[in-house]
Amino acid sequence: MKNKRTIWASLIILLTGAMYISIQAQQKISTHRANFSGHWKAKEAISIGGNIFCSYDARDRMASKSMKIVEQADFLTIENTDSDAASAKSREKLTFDGKTRQINHSQGNRKTFSVKLSNDGQTMTIKSIVYFITSTPYKVNVKQQAYTDVTEVWNLSNDGKSIAILAKAKSNIWEGERSWKTVFDKIH
């Protein structure tokens, strides 16, 4: 009788240990996430693919065909590397907390944005609204506030050598919604 209790207790301990190890292994697998770090180049800038105005500044990442990304635990930075001149480069910090942030520029131009990383860490979604002042059609020297609302979904390829960015946009200066895809290839 005592031997049976010892055997059952040992089996329960072994099964509990095996379950604990398998649960820990699954948690480590599920926390693996894509790393967007690297130097990336595309044939055209993100905003060009949709043929839209979605950046208020030529140095903005949306207008860049080349960018350097450095990823940290809860944010990443994107540097526009199209120009060799240090004054023409820009750096944007994207924090994965989903909170809205704002970048201000001159003459009523600004951009609000938020960034979310998917639960599996494989997809990043950036939601931006770019506000800018534009001319009013058929009226001399009359300006109006315009906006472009852009959603980008970034997916890193399985081999880590390309980023496919699926974007869609709508604005108060054109009808309907536009969507397009931009692919950045890793160059270092």
N, C-alpha and C positions, 0 to 999 in steps of 0.2 A: 504494500500500500504506500509506504514511504517512497519507494523507488518511482512509482507512477506519478506522485506529486512532484518529485524532483524533475522527472522527464517533462511533464506538462509545464512546469515553471520555466525550464530551460527553453522549451519550444516557444513559449510566449515571449520570452526575452529575445530570442533569435528573430522571430517574426517581427517584433516591434523594431528591432535594430535594422532589419532589412527594409521595412517600410520607411523608416526615418531616412536611411541612406538614399532610397529611390526618390523620395520627396525632395530632398536637398539637391539631388542631381537634376531633377526636372526644373527646380527654381533657378538653378544656374544656367540652364539651357534657355529658359524663357527670358532671362534678363540680358542675354546677348543682344546687342543692338548694332545697327549700321553705324559706321564711322565715316562721316562726310569729309574728313580732313584730306587736304591735298591741294594741288594746283590743277585747275580745270579750264578747259577751253572748248568753245562752241563755234559753229559756223556763223551764228547770228545771236544777238542778245535776246534775252527773254522777252522784252517788250516788242522787239521787231517781229517776232514770230506771230504775234497777234495783231501787228500793224496798228498799235495803239499808243497813246501817250499814257504811260503808267509810271513815269518817274519825273520829278520836277527838276532834276539836276543831271547833267551829262556824266557825273561821277557816280551816280547811284548804281547799285548792283544790278538793277533791272535793265540798265542800258549797257552793261558790260558783256563782252564776249570772252573775257578771261578773268578768273577770280581765284584767289587763294583762300581756302577755308581751314580754320583751326577749330576743332571741336573739343570742348571740355565736358565735364559731367552734366551740367545743367544749362549750357549755352554753347553757341558757336559764334565765331566772328567771320565775316566775309569781307575780304579786301578786293576792291576793283583794281585789277592789275593791267588794264588796257594801256595805260600811259606810263611812260618812263619817268615823267616828272612827278616828284613827290607831292607837289601842290595839287596835282590833278587826281591823286588817288583818294579813295574814301574807304572807310572801314565801318561796317554796320554790325552791331552786336545783337544777336537773336537769342533771347532767353526762352527756354522751353516751358515756362509756367503758364502760358495762355493769357497773360495779362497784356492789356493794350498799352503800347508805348507810342511816343510821337517824336518825329524829327521836324524841326521848323527850318524854313528857308526864307529867303527874302520875298517881299511883295505878295504876301498872302498864300504862298506855296508851302504846303506841309504834307506829311505822310504819317498816318497812324497805322500800326501793324501789331499783330499778335502771332505767336508761334506755338504750335502743339506738336509733340512727338507722340506717335501712336504707342499703344500699350506694349507692343512687341518691339518698339524701337526701330522699325525698318522704314517707316514713312514719316516725313515731316510735312506739316501743312502750315503755310504762311498766308494769313489773310491781311491784305493791305487796302487802305483807301488813300488815294492821292488826291489832295485838293489843290487846285490851281486857278489862277485868274486868266481868262481868255477873252478875246474880242467877241463882241456880239455881232452876228451876221447882219449886214445891211445897215449898221449904225456906226457912225464915225465916232471914234474915241470913247465908246461905251464898253466897259468891261463887265464881265459876269463871273461868278464863282462856278467852277465846274469841278467834277470829281470823276475818278475812275476807281471802281471797286474790283480788286483782283484777288483771286484765290489760286495759290500755287500748291501743288502736291508733288513733293520731291521723293523719288524712289531711287535708292542706290541699287545698282545691278548686283546679282549674286557674287560675281567675281570682283566687285569693287572698282571696276575700271570705267564706269560711266554713271552719270546721274540723269535720269529722265524726269523732266519737270513738265507736268501737265498743268496748264494754266487756263483759267476762264476769267472773263472780265465783262463788266457792264458799266455804262456811263450815262450821264445826263446829256452828253453831246452827240450820241448816236443811238439808234434803236437796236433792240435785241441784245443777245449775249454772244460774245466771241470766245472761241476756245482753240487751243493750239498746243503743240508739244515742242519742247526744246531739249536737246541732248548735249550734255557737257561730257567730254572725254578727259580722263585723267592724264596729265602730261608729266607729273613727278609724284 
